[in-house]
Amino acid sequence: MDTDLILVVGIVVSALTFPALLAAFSESRPPRAASVILLVGGVLIVYALTQKPTGYSFGEIPDVFVRVFRRVLG
């Protein structure tokens, strides 16, 4: 699997943590699912960052999203 795709999936999965956190706190239950989602997303992001030889910069992340979505749609 491509590191760009792994990074994008990790960022999207990590973004899904916030709705899960809000749902858990609004229902007064522990945020177990949100913790697991954040862990999986974090592992994917760290894996992508360590597997790309040159790494990623913050300015490069929007370009990575565009490349991945262009590949998926095209």
Buried (B, 14 or more C-beta within 10 A) or exposed (E): EBBBBBBBBBBEBBEBBEEBBEEBEEEEEEBEBBBEBBEBBBEBBEBBBEEBEEEBEEEBBEEBBEBBEEEEEE
